[in-house]
Amino acid sequence: MTITYQRNEISVRPFNMKLETLKNKTTAIWGFGIEGKATLAYLLARCPNMEIAVLCGADEVPDEHTKGVSFITVPVSVEVLNQFEVVVKSPGISPYQAPAKQAKCQLISSAALWFDNEKSGQVIAITGTKGKSTTAAMLTAVLEAMDFKVVLAGNFGLPLIQCTGSFDYVVLETSSYQAYDGSIKADIGVLLNLYSEHLNWHLTEQQYHHDKWRLLRQSKRVLLNAADENSTKMLQIEPLRKRPDYYGNQHGFYELNGVLMYQDKALVSAYGWQLKGQHNLHNAAAVCAIVLMLGLDIKMAINAIKQFQPLPHRLQLVAESNGVKFINDSISSTPHSTFAAMGTVDPSRTILLVGGFDRGVDWQWWVEAIEVHPPKMIICSGENSKKIHQLVLNQQIKTQCIKQPNLKQAVEYAKDQAKPGDTVLLSPGAPSFDAFDDYQQRGQKFSQWIQQ
């Protein structure tokens, strides 16, 4: 059976991912990062006599070769891909661009292998443009506090293909890259919000929203944010077969004036837990709604949520020196997350560091949104710094907006300009790939430069 989507003329062909079928196919792994390495280890363990090719860069080839594994380091082309019947593609490789779009081989994900061969317990898959890492980690902490055997996997946590044990729950933090092909078949699919993101991968905002939505279409039960307009629009455009559950309104869990509520009952105030920001109370509301869907003890959940600690690189206070606070929010990869971070500080005393890899997202709305309460200073660096800097200047916002060649120089300039009572906030609103391996390295470098 072939299901064809007109948006980018990509076909998603359901395929039997049972290992008995796969080991008789000529197979390659495309991409040799964390997930690619995990996939290779999995296939070698489960199919020890299987011959596997790895398509990667020459600098990624290990010194010691495993029997039956060959490494192909030439540039990946349609011809290279079509040597194989099945190619296990890393999530970062877009299927909407050459050579993947033209290839005739079957492109699959390691998630497809896991669901057809290893699925254990109930899978709760959480996606959204922002908040999914914190929500997934918070839910994991709640379930662990209830003495369930839980694993946090996916885009944040262990690669799913490594989760080969027996679990009560698998909490799967799911990116649009992982959801697009429909291979994730969750017991509960959760969509926190929909904005514009990853346009370099999905090509259009419509395709990005559609690919996120694929997760819900494949889930047994669905949880939506009633306060998210784009989710409501998608439900009208692509109705689901099952009726969704909701959070974010007064019929369930929601945030009101800095308080987590359930209907008319106050549960947690902004001062009653470890996290900052109204957006994190929205994340807590989603966690509580999932607990309710699972039929578990909500009082135990609230107690665990109150103890939950901020994750590294997420509004993390890394230093306080001479009356100046330095906050690392390197996980911020969208303008929406940067705007949410601004809600946790006094803008008039905040020096904001923004910019990074340009994924083609719209910053104009952000510039307009901060105009009423702008930060004391905006320092732009990274690949999209020129664009952000120009938008701020065009808007004639009453703030200083400075452009620096790189993040290190931006940090040094911020340190020089900060006065006692100020906050230096790294909340880039963009990925790190233009200058760093990932957001963790960017956050670590920020902390290192601050300590210096």
C-alpha positions as a printed NumPy array, in Angstrom:
array([[  0.   ,   0.   ,   0.   ],
       [  1.262,   3.497,  -0.834],
       [  0.088,   6.676,   0.886],
       [  1.044,   9.789,  -1.075],
       [  1.006,  13.318,   0.351],
       [  0.771,  16.117,  -2.168],
       [  2.541,  18.767,  -0.096],
       [  6.027,  17.769,  -1.203],
       [  5.212,  14.739,  -3.349],
       [  6.765,  12.333,  -0.876],
       [  5.494,   8.771,  -0.562],
       [  5.446,   6.959,   2.759],
       [  5.326,   3.217,   2.078],
       [  4.415,   1.022,   5.037],
       [  6.924,  -1.806,   5.289],
       [  7.328,  -4.874,   7.466],
       [ 10.229,  -3.981,   9.756],
       [ 10.502,  -7.429,  11.355],
       [ 14.145,  -8.42 ,  11.559],
       [ 13.423, -11.709,   9.806],
       [ 12.43 ,  -9.66 ,   6.769],
       [ 15.166,  -7.052,   7.053],
       [ 18.094,  -9.44 ,   7.325],
       [ 17.331, -10.747,   3.845],
       [ 17.549,  -7.256,   2.36 ],
       [ 20.618,  -5.309,   1.293],
       [ 20.747,  -2.717,   4.067],
       [ 22.625,   0.499,   4.839],
       [ 22.673,   2.99 ,   7.701],
       [ 22.782,   6.612,   6.53 ],
       [ 24.369,   8.898,   9.11 ],
       [ 26.716,   7.838,  11.886],
       [ 25.941,  10.098,  14.809],
       [ 24.525,   8.916,  18.129],
       [ 21.467,   7.277,  16.558],
       [ 23.401,   5.783,  13.643],
       [ 25.9  ,   4.157,  16.006],
       [ 23.059,   2.852,  18.202],
       [ 21.313,   1.391,  15.139],
       [ 24.465,  -0.375,  14.003],
       [ 25.017,  -1.854,  17.477],
       [ 21.397,  -3.031,  17.561],
       [ 21.535,  -4.744,  14.158],
       [ 24.866,  -6.406,  14.95 ],
       [ 23.415,  -7.759,  18.202],
       [ 20.119,  -8.94 ,  16.741],
       [ 21.366, -10.074,  13.298],
       [ 25.023, -11.063,  13.812],
       [ 25.473, -12.528,  10.321],
       [ 23.894,  -9.606,   8.496],
       [ 26.027,  -7.504,   6.153],
       [ 25.546,  -3.774,   6.78 ],
       [ 26.919,  -0.706,   5.006],
       [ 27.34 ,   2.639,   6.76 ],
       [ 27.158,   5.847,   4.726],
       [ 29.193,   8.466,   6.57 ],
       [ 32.082,  10.897,   6.416],
       [ 35.661,   9.636,   6.26 ],
       [ 36.391,  11.177,   9.67 ],
       [ 33.59 ,   9.101,  11.224],
       [ 35.007,   5.686,  10.282],
       [ 36.177,   3.893,  13.459],
       [ 39.739,   2.596,  13.678],
       [ 38.563,  -0.978,  14.199],
       [ 36.119,  -2.458,  11.696],
       [ 33.498,  -4.976,  12.742],
       [ 33.132,  -8.078,  10.59 ],
       [ 30.31 ,  -7.682,   8.082],
       [ 30.275,  -3.854,   8.29 ],
       [ 31.538,  -1.725,   5.41 ],
       [ 31.908,   2.045,   5.43 ],
       [ 31.097,   4.07 ,   2.328],
       [ 32.558,   7.568,   2.563],
       [ 31.861,   8.954,  -0.906],
       [ 29.216,  11.727,  -1.11 ],
       [ 25.765,  10.179,  -0.784],
       [ 23.932,  10.304,  -4.123],
       [ 20.834,   8.669,  -5.579],
       [ 23.086,   6.068,  -7.161],
       [ 24.709,   5.258,  -3.817],
       [ 21.332,   4.922,  -2.081],
       [ 19.843,   2.766,  -4.802],
       [ 22.525,   0.12 ,  -4.306],
       [ 20.456,  -0.93 ,  -1.295],
       [ 16.922,  -2.166,  -0.794],
       [ 16.587,  -0.624,   2.674],
       [ 18.35 ,   2.423,   4.142],
       [ 17.956,   3.276,   7.831],
       [ 18.076,   7.074,   7.725],
       [ 19.184,   9.29 ,  10.602],
       [ 16.494,  11.817,  11.624],
       [ 18.515,  14.887,  10.658],
       [ 18.465,  13.94 ,   6.96 ],
       [ 15.455,  15.449,   5.194],
       [ 13.408,  13.144,   2.932],
       [ 12.138,  16.196,   1.03 ],
       [ 15.48 ,  17.068,  -0.531],
       [ 17.933,  15.337,  -2.858],
       [ 19.183,  12.694,  -2.828],
       [ 16.597,  11.176,  -0.439],
       [ 13.634,  12.521,  -2.399],
       [ 14.694,  10.829,  -5.652],
       [ 15.88 ,   7.531,  -4.176],
       [ 13.984,   4.332,  -4.992],
       [ 15.223,   2.389,  -1.969],
       [ 13.03 ,   2.025,   1.115],
       [ 13.988,   4.765,   3.603],
       [ 13.131,   3.763,   7.15 ],
       [ 13.898,   4.938,  10.68 ],
       [ 15.324,   3.129,  13.668],
       [ 11.993,   3.889,  15.379],
       [ 10.292,   1.612,  12.856],
       [ 12.653,  -1.207,  13.847],
       [ 11.943,  -0.671,  17.538],
       [  8.154,  -0.597,  17.233],
       [  8.056,  -3.749,  15.113],
       [ 10.573,  -5.72 ,  17.166],
       [ 11.128,  -4.308,  20.648],
       [  8.085,  -2.331,  21.853],
       [  7.622,  -2.74 ,  25.606],
       [  5.033,  -1.2  ,  27.927],
       [  2.972,   1.868,  27.109],
       [  4.576,   4.474,  24.855],
       [  3.802,   8.12 ,  25.571],
       [  5.144,  10.206,  22.689],
       [  5.439,  13.941,  23.316],
       [  6.   ,  16.47 ,  20.561],
       [  5.634,  20.213,  20.068],
       [  7.658,  23.145,  18.809],
       [  8.753,  24.02 ,  22.349],
       [  8.539,  22.445,  25.781],
       [  8.775,  18.78 ,  24.795],
       [ 12.114,  18.047,  26.492],
       [ 11.045,  19.516,  29.84 ],
       [  7.596,  17.879,  29.631],
       [  9.051,  14.469,  28.766],
       [ 11.637,  14.661,  31.544],
       [  9.022,  15.864,  34.052],
       [  6.668,  13.014,  33.155],
       [  9.517,  10.531,  33.507],
       [ 10.316,  11.886,  36.982],
       [  6.641,  11.627,  37.977],
       [  6.328,   8.018,  36.818],
       [  9.602,   7.054,  38.502],
       [  8.337,   8.6  ,  41.757],
       [  5.404,   6.191,  41.486],
       [  7.887,   3.282,  41.291],
       [  7.211,   2.403,  37.668],
       [ 10.004,   1.156,  35.427],
       [ 10.378,   4.041,  32.968],
       [ 12.822,   5.03 ,  30.258],
       [ 13.15 ,   8.489,  28.671],
       [ 14.014,   8.07 ,  25.008],
       [ 14.003,   9.669,  21.596],
       [ 15.191,  13.115,  20.649],
       [ 16.076,  13.739,  24.302],
       [ 17.265,  10.768,  26.341],
       [ 18.399,   7.375,  25.073],
       [ 18.07 ,   6.551,  21.38 ],
       [ 14.852,   4.551,  21.19 ],
       [ 16.623,   1.656,  19.489],
       [ 18.685,   1.151,  22.678],
       [ 15.557,   0.59 ,  24.804],
       [ 15.503,  -3.186,  24.51 ],
       [ 14.491,  -4.093,  28.047],
       [ 11.111,  -4.474,  29.711],
       [  9.388,  -1.24 ,  30.781],
       [  6.1  ,  -0.1  ,  32.222],
       [  6.332,   3.159,  30.278],
       [  8.489,   4.544,  27.499],
       [  8.393,   8.353,  27.429],
       [  9.386,   9.323,  23.901],
       [ 10.416,  12.922,  23.245],
       [  9.574,  13.148,  19.554],
       [ 10.827,  15.619,  16.978],
       [  9.118,  16.341,  13.678],
       [ 12.064,  14.562,  12.026],
       [ 11.032,  11.373,  13.834],
       [  7.262,  11.729,  13.445],
       [  7.029,  12.433,   9.708],
       [  6.93 ,   8.842,   8.434],
       [  4.276,   7.527,  10.818],
       [  6.502,   4.798,  12.235],
       [  5.859,   5.907,  15.844],
       [  2.712,   4.192,  17.062],
       [  2.19 ,   5.545,  20.556],
       [ -0.369,   4.562,  23.141],
       [ -0.716,   8.283,  23.94 ],
       [  0.402,  10.97 ,  21.488],
       [  0.806,  14.46 ,  22.954],
       [  1.071,  17.726,  20.991],
       [  2.041,  20.689,  23.173],
       [  2.002,  23.449,  20.545],
       [  2.669,  24.247,  16.895],
       [  4.684,  27.185,  15.612],
       [  7.043,  27.607,  12.682],
       [ 10.3  ,  25.652,  12.867],
       [ 12.736,  23.438,  10.935],
       [ 11.816,  24.997,   7.586],
       [ 15.197,  23.995,   6.148],
       [ 14.163,  20.332,   6.7  ],
       [ 10.4  ,  20.391,   5.998],
       [ 10.609,  23.217,   3.416],
       [  7.258,  24.749,   4.393],
       [  5.401,  25.521,   7.615],
       [  2.411,  23.525,   6.312],
       [  4.595,  20.437,   5.852],
       [  6.128,  20.896,   9.312],
       [  2.684,  21.011,  10.931],
       [  1.525,  18.011,   8.915],
       [  4.575,  15.964,   9.883],
       [  4.029,  16.707,  13.564],
       [  0.391,  15.693,  13.14 ],
       [  1.398,  12.271,  11.79 ],
       [  2.296,  11.311,  15.366],
       [ -1.297,  11.879,  16.482],
       [ -2.796,  10.048,  13.535],
       [ -0.829,   6.948,  14.524],
       [ -1.571,   7.167,  18.279],
       [ -4.255,   5.204,  20.121],
       [ -5.142,   8.204,  22.317],
       [ -4.368,  11.879,  21.797],
       [ -3.783,  14.834,  24.12 ],
       [ -3.985,  18.382,  22.694],
       [ -3.428,  21.852,  24.115],
       [ -6.81 ,  23.583,  23.957],
       [ -5.091,  26.977,  24.123],
       [ -2.945,  26.396,  21.019],
       [ -4.575,  27.954,  17.948],
       [ -2.516,  26.065,  15.376],
       [ -3.438,  22.707,  16.914],
       [ -7.112,  23.67 ,  16.677],
       [ -6.644,  24.62 ,  13.018],
       [ -4.881,  21.345,  12.238],
       [ -7.731,  19.391,  13.82 ],
       [-10.094,  21.078,  11.349],
       [ -7.783,  20.48 ,   8.383],
       [ -6.898,  16.885,   9.259],
       [ -9.539,  15.421,  11.614],
       [ -8.443,  12.537,  13.808],
       [-10.233,   9.19 ,  14.013],
       [-10.313,   9.363,  17.79 ],
       [-11.66 ,  12.151,  19.996],
       [ -8.759,  13.997,  21.683],
       [ -8.333,  14.672,  25.375],
       [ -7.401,  18.25 ,  26.259],
       [ -5.466,  20.328,  28.736],
       [ -5.099,  24.099,  28.73 ],
       [ -8.736,  24.98 ,  29.476],
       [-10.892,  25.268,  32.59 ],
       [-12.339,  21.786,  32.153],
       [ -8.98 ,  20.242,  33.088],
       [ -5.439,  21.318,  33.941],
       [ -4.329,  24.814,  32.918],
       [ -2.262,  27.825,  33.975],
       [ -3.927,  30.938,  35.403],
       [ -1.975,  33.988,  36.579],
       [  1.111,  31.994,  37.457],
       [ -0.753,  29.122,  39.129],
       [ -1.288,  25.532,  37.947],
       [ -5.026,  24.868,  38.197],
       [ -7.348,  21.894,  37.914],
       [-10.795,  23.261,  37.126],
       [-11.336,  25.672,  40.057],
       [ -8.617,  24.229,  42.337],
       [ -5.144,  25.76 ,  42.702],
       [ -2.41 ,  23.102,  42.654],
       [  1.007,  24.747,  42.286],
       [  2.019,  28.423,  42.277],
       [  5.004,  29.862,  40.433],
       [  6.775,  30.02 ,  43.805],
       [  5.852,  26.49 ,  44.872],
       [  8.289,  24.612,  42.647],
       [ 11.779,  24.761,  41.137],
       [ 11.057,  25.842,  37.547],
       [ 10.534,  29.359,  36.227],
       [  8.053,  30.814,  33.773],
       [  4.403,  30.434,  32.896],
       [  5.361,  28.226,  29.967],
       [  6.647,  25.596,  32.408],
       [  3.298,  25.635,  34.222],
       [  1.753,  24.813,  30.827],
       [  4.188,  21.884,  30.585],
       [  3.169,  20.752,  34.083],
       [ -0.486,  20.939,  33.047],
       [  0.262,  18.563,  30.161],
       [  2.017,  16.135,  32.524],
       [ -0.95 ,  16.162,  34.923],
       [ -3.349,  15.539,  32.043],
       [ -1.296,  12.505,  30.962],
       [ -1.315,  11.172,  34.54 ],
       [ -5.097,  11.528,  34.57 ],
       [ -5.388,   9.696,  31.233],
       [ -3.296,   6.852,  32.686],
       [ -5.585,   6.651,  35.727],
       [ -2.723,   7.322,  38.174],
       [ -2.569,   9.227,  41.467],
       [ -2.584,  12.96 ,  40.732],
       [ -1.503,  13.894,  44.285],
       [  1.667,  11.848,  43.901],
       [  2.222,  13.517,  40.549],
       [  1.926,  17.023,  42.032],
       [  4.415,  16.156,  44.794],
       [  6.915,  14.887,  42.213],
       [  6.397,  17.962,  40.01 ],
       [  7.183,  20.257,  42.957],
       [ 10.518,  18.464,  43.383],
       [ 11.42 ,  18.425,  39.692],
       [ 14.66 ,  20.29 ,  38.968],
       [ 15.353,  22.444,  35.88 ],
       [ 17.183,  20.564,  33.159],
       [ 20.688,  21.66 ,  32.131],
       [ 20.735,  24.462,  29.544],
       [ 17.095,  25.383,  30.285],
       [ 16.893,  28.703,  32.144],
       [ 19.795,  27.477,  34.258],
       [ 21.466,  29.979,  36.582],
       [ 25.149,  29.222,  35.969],
       [ 26.792,  32.101,  37.848],
       [ 26.187,  35.248,  39.834],
       [ 29.093,  37.662,  39.963],
       [ 29.276,  41.284,  41.135],
       [ 25.504,  41.437,  41.336],
       [ 25.025,  40.128,  37.76 ],
       [ 23.145,  36.88 ,  37.063],
       [ 24.136,  34.713,  34.097],
       [ 21.421,  32.364,  32.803],
       [ 21.992,  29.57 ,  30.294],
       [ 18.961,  28.819,  28.105],
       [ 20.933,  27.287,  25.25 ],
       [ 18.144,  24.769,  24.572],
       [ 16.125,  27.68 ,  23.163],
       [ 15.996,  27.055,  19.415],
       [ 12.924,  29.079,  18.391],
       [ 11.872,  32.731,  18.799],
       [  8.883,  31.463,  20.816],
       [ 11.153,  29.869,  23.42 ],
       [ 13.22 ,  33.067,  23.617],
       [ 10.037,  35.07 ,  24.155],
       [  8.996,  32.664,  26.918],
       [ 12.421,  33.017,  28.552],
       [ 12.032,  36.811,  28.564],
       [  8.936,  36.309,  30.702],
       [ 11.106,  34.959,  33.541],
       [ 13.302,  38.069,  33.924],
       [ 12.993,  41.846,  34.196],
       [ 13.498,  42.901,  30.557],
       [ 14.673,  46.389,  31.502],
       [ 17.636,  44.837,  33.377],
       [ 18.397,  42.03 ,  30.913],
       [ 21.113,  41.724,  28.286],
       [ 19.801,  39.157,  25.803],
       [ 22.077,  37.015,  23.625],
       [ 20.304,  35.726,  20.497],
       [ 21.175,  34.136,  17.161],
       [ 22.576,  30.928,  15.693],
       [ 21.894,  28.607,  12.775],
       [ 19.339,  30.039,  10.343],
       [ 16.462,  27.605,   9.733],
       [ 14.403,  30.202,   7.901],
       [ 11.91 ,  30.914,  10.695],
       [ 10.115,  34.236,  11.051],
       [ 11.574,  36.644,  13.633],
       [  9.385,  39.646,  12.729],
       [  6.581,  38.67 ,  15.134],
       [  9.16 ,  38.368,  17.936],
       [ 10.55 ,  41.814,  17.23 ],
       [  7.033,  43.24 ,  17.368],
       [  6.215,  41.277,  20.55 ],
       [  9.181,  42.626,  22.548],
       [  8.594,  46.234,  21.495],
       [  6.384,  47.03 ,  24.532],
       [  8.872,  45.628,  27.079],
       [ 12.216,  45.348,  25.279],
       [ 15.373,  44.033,  26.926],
       [ 17.997,  46.499,  28.071],
       [ 20.294,  45.287,  25.308],
       [ 20.162,  42.718,  22.511],
       [ 23.422,  41.179,  21.3  ],
       [ 23.129,  39.211,  18.054],
       [ 25.641,  36.619,  16.877],
       [ 25.62 ,  33.549,  14.668],
       [ 24.503,  32.861,  11.111],
       [ 21.159,  34.687,  11.421],
       [ 22.513,  37.624,  13.456],
       [ 22.409,  40.059,  10.555],
       [ 18.723,  39.304,   9.91 ],
       [ 17.694,  39.673,  13.563],
       [ 19.784,  42.817,  14.006],
       [ 18.223,  44.465,  10.954],
       [ 14.679,  43.59 ,  12.025],
       [ 15.241,  45.176,  15.439],
       [ 16.683,  48.313,  13.851],
       [ 13.813,  48.522,  11.357],
       [ 11.288,  48.315,  14.199],
       [ 13.054,  51.207,  15.954],
       [ 12.752,  49.51 ,  19.334],
       [ 14.   ,  51.542,  22.268],
       [ 16.915,  49.295,  23.105],
       [ 20.55 ,  48.875,  22.195],
       [ 21.018,  46.226,  19.534],
       [ 24.603,  45.13 ,  18.914],
       [ 25.991,  42.6  ,  16.434],
       [ 29.035,  40.498,  17.319],
       [ 30.996,  38.102,  15.043],
       [ 30.506,  35.073,  17.309],
       [ 28.993,  33.988,  20.616],
       [ 32.254,  34.196,  22.551],
       [ 32.669,  37.858,  21.661],
       [ 28.98 ,  38.433,  22.415],
       [ 29.492,  36.988,  25.898],
       [ 32.596,  39.114,  26.495],
       [ 30.74 ,  42.251,  25.403],
       [ 27.791,  41.383,  27.67 ],
       [ 30.121,  40.894,  30.642],
       [ 31.687,  44.305,  30.013],
       [ 28.318,  46.048,  29.727],
       [ 26.459,  44.366,  32.614],
       [ 25.89 ,  46.344,  35.802],
       [ 24.921,  45.104,  39.298],
       [ 21.282,  44.04 ,  39.185],
       [ 21.442,  43.035,  35.513],
       [ 20.875,  39.577,  34.039],
       [ 22.794,  38.198,  31.067],
       [ 20.459,  35.726,  29.366],
       [ 21.618,  33.326,  26.667],
       [ 18.396,  32.337,  24.918],
       [ 19.436,  32.085,  21.253],
       [ 16.095,  31.262,  19.623],
       [ 18.044,  29.264,  17.035],
       [ 19.923,  25.955,  16.774],
       [ 23.662,  25.806,  17.363],
       [ 24.799,  23.963,  14.246],
       [ 26.473,  26.985,  12.655],
       [ 29.206,  27.006,  15.323],
       [ 28.733,  24.118,  17.807],
       [ 28.061,  20.375,  17.801],
       [ 24.78 ,  20.849,  19.671],
       [ 23.019,  23.066,  22.196],
       [ 24.793,  21.279,  25.067],
       [ 28.206,  22.302,  23.774],
       [ 26.967,  25.856,  23.233],
       [ 25.677,  26.003,  26.816],
       [ 28.877,  24.508,  28.202],
       [ 30.978,  27.065,  26.334],
       [ 28.768,  29.879,  27.624],
       [ 29.267,  28.691,  31.207],
       [ 32.999,  28.316,  30.615],
       [ 33.35 ,  31.835,  29.196],
       [ 31.357,  33.241,  32.12 ],
       [ 33.64 ,  31.538,  34.657],
       [ 36.677,  32.963,  32.902]])
